[in-house]
Every structure is written in structure tokens, then in C-alpha cells.
Amino acid sequence: MPEHERALIVGAGAGLSAALARRAARDGMEIVLAARDTSKLGALAAETGATTIACDASRAEEVDRLFAAVDAGGERLDLVVYNASGRARGPVVELDPAAVEQAIRVTAFGGFLVAQAAAQRMVKQGHGTILFTGASASVKGYARSSSFAMGKFALRGLAQSLARELQPQNIHVGHIVIDGGIGRLGDPRGEARGPDALLDPEAIADSYFHLHRQQRSAWAWEIELRPWVETF
């Protein structure tokens, strides 16, 4: 395992991104956590030794400031995870166009901005991994969830295009379809379906890091993760 790796997690918070930060810390990585509101990241930052940076990933100028701060903290960037998303719920005839626009900006346009900045640095250094968090809505649109489907479909298209463009330059690009609910402490949603009916965020994080550690003769650009009882 390379020494002194650095990881950037965008859209940090509780749940999956916290599990990713803990997994990175176990691998001895330096960690940067980015979120619009960093006030809730204090305990996680203390636990993992991470640096926190406030950033609205849907705004180009804030992404520029984020990566300037990342550059100031070290010369290398090995892993970037885009975990931010937004949605406007409801029937299409009632949706606020401004809310839909913002949801798509966070879910898809923010992914582009972060990936572009990451790729600029990784192409120069000659290696790196960029991972995008997808969802069931990345591959199938649900009723009353059109904005989320639009954003996640676009993010998946971005990931697929970047994989074809960047992997020949030794930059591993991956898209992870999270097809099911992510469990949390005391979560009642899986009780009626038995044990392991919700995805364990720590297990998801292990899969992300398996992608990051894959030998480049057998890279995967996309994987789907779902509980054993989930229909698909």
C-alpha cells in the first residue's frame, strides 16, 4: 500500500461518508472532508484526523477554493469520492423548477466540477481514483422522484464517459450503484425483513476501497451493491 495517500470525500456527513472516512483512516490516509455545513463533522474529524473544508459543490468558485485548500495541504491526491446529492420530491405537476434545478446541480453538475478538478491533478501526477456514489435511481426512474433520477442518470453518464477517457491515463474511475437503504444505528426499516436487510455503511466502504485497490489489469468501472433480500 502506498505511503502517505490522501483522500478527499465530498458531501461528507454521517452514514456512508463517515464509514469511508474511517476506512481511509484505517489505511493510514490523510483525509479531507468537504461539505456545505462542516459544523457536524467535528467528532468525525477528531476520530479520523481529517481536515474539514466548507464547500457547496454545485458552485464552481467554491470547488476552486476547495481544491486550492487541498493543494495547500499536500502535493498528492490519491482518492476522490463524490457523495453529494440533492432531490426535489413530489409529482411532476407540482415540482418547483428552481428546486429541481438545484437538485440536478448538486447531484450531477457538482460531480462534474469535482471530477474535473481531481482529474487535472491526477493526470499531472500520473495516477488516482475517482469514485461516484450512485443509487437505484441511477438505472431506473421512480414515480415522484424525477429530479433524483435526472441527477443520478447524469452522474452515471459522467462516470462512464470519464472511465473511458481517464482509465488509459492510469486514473481509475468508478460508479457504485447503491440499490437499497443504507442502515443506521437503531434503524427500524429492516426489522420486518430480517438481519442484513439494509446495507451496512462499513461494508459499502470496504467495497469502495476494493475498487480503489484493484489491480489495473482488471479494473471495474461500475459495481452494484444491494442487500441479499433486495429485489432488482
Beta strands, then each sheet from edge to edge (+ up, - down):
strand 1: 6-10
strand 2: 30-35
strand 3: 51-54
strand 4: 79-82
strand 5: 128-135
strand 6: 171-178
strand 7: 222-225
sheet 1: 3+ 2+ 1+ 4+ 5+ 6+ 7+
end
